[in-house]
Amino acid sequence: MIKISECKELNYYDHYELLTYFENKELNKIYDKIKEYKTIQFQSKSRKNDFCIVHKSSKKDNTIQISYFDNKGAYADKEVNSYKDALELIYKSYKVKEVA
């Protein structure tokens, strides 16, 4: 059996189940931190001036909205069905900064 620590790179197709397990584990860890809150701000991991806010949609009922911002202001938004769906879209590029 090969240990994860011995792998330099996991091939997505060869290690699909393992990668999915770790991805879900990371998503659940983040979700457990934020699930009690209504609005969560995420900071971009690569661009210090970029962030997004995950919140209840101001456009549609029972919808979650991701609003994206940079140093010039809001530049995009996306609507999803749940906070978990929102996390799936952003967790690799953003980290939790503030919750309210």
N, C-alpha and C positions, 0 to 999 in steps of 0.2 A: 504494500500500500504506500502510495506517495503522500507526503505531508504537504499541506498548503504552503507552508513556509519554504519548501524546497522549489516551488514553482516560480519561475521568473515571469511567466505570462500564461494565463489560462485561455485556451482557445474556446470561444463562445459555443461553437457547435459540439465540441468534444466534451465540454464541461457544463452544459446547459443547466442541468438540475442543480449542480453545486453553486453555480453563479446565481441562479434564481433564488436559491435558499439564502445566500448571503445578502442579496439585494433586498429581499423581503425582510430579513432580520434588521437591516439598516433602516429601511422605511418604517418598520414598526417601532424601532427605538426612537426615531424622530417623532413619529405620530404620538407615542405615549407621552412625550414632553409637551406637545402642543394641544392635545385633544380637548383640554378644558378651556381653551381660549377661543375668542371669536375672531381676532385679527392677529396675524403673525407677519413680522417683517423678516425677510431673508436678505442677506448681503451676498453679493456676487463673490465667488472665490477667486476670480481672475481679474475683475475690474473694480477698483475700489469705489468708484462713483456710481456704480449700478446696484440697484436693489429691486426687490419686488415685494408686494404685499398680498397675502392670501386672506380673503375676507368674504363674507356673504355678498352676493352680487347686488349691485345697485340697479341692475337692469331687469333681472328675473327672480321670481320667488324660488326657493328650494334649489338654488344654484350657488356654487362657489366661484369666485372670480379671482384671477391672478392679474394684478396690475403691475406693469413693469415701468421702472423709472431710471433715468440717468441724470447727469448733471444739468441737463436742460429741462427736465420735467418728465411727465408721463409720456411714454411713446407707444405703448401697446397694452392690450389686455386679452385674456382668454377665459372662457367660462367652462367649468367642468362640473361633474355631478357631486363630488365629495372632496373633503380635505385630503384623503388618501390619494385620490386621482391627481390633485394638485401637486402633492409631494412627489409622486412618480415622475412628473414632468420637470421638476426643478431641483430635486435633492442632490444631483451630481454636480450642479453648477453653482448652487447657493447653499449658504449655511444660516441657521437660525440666528437672528440678531436680537430681536425684541418681540415680546408677546404682550397682548392686552386683552 
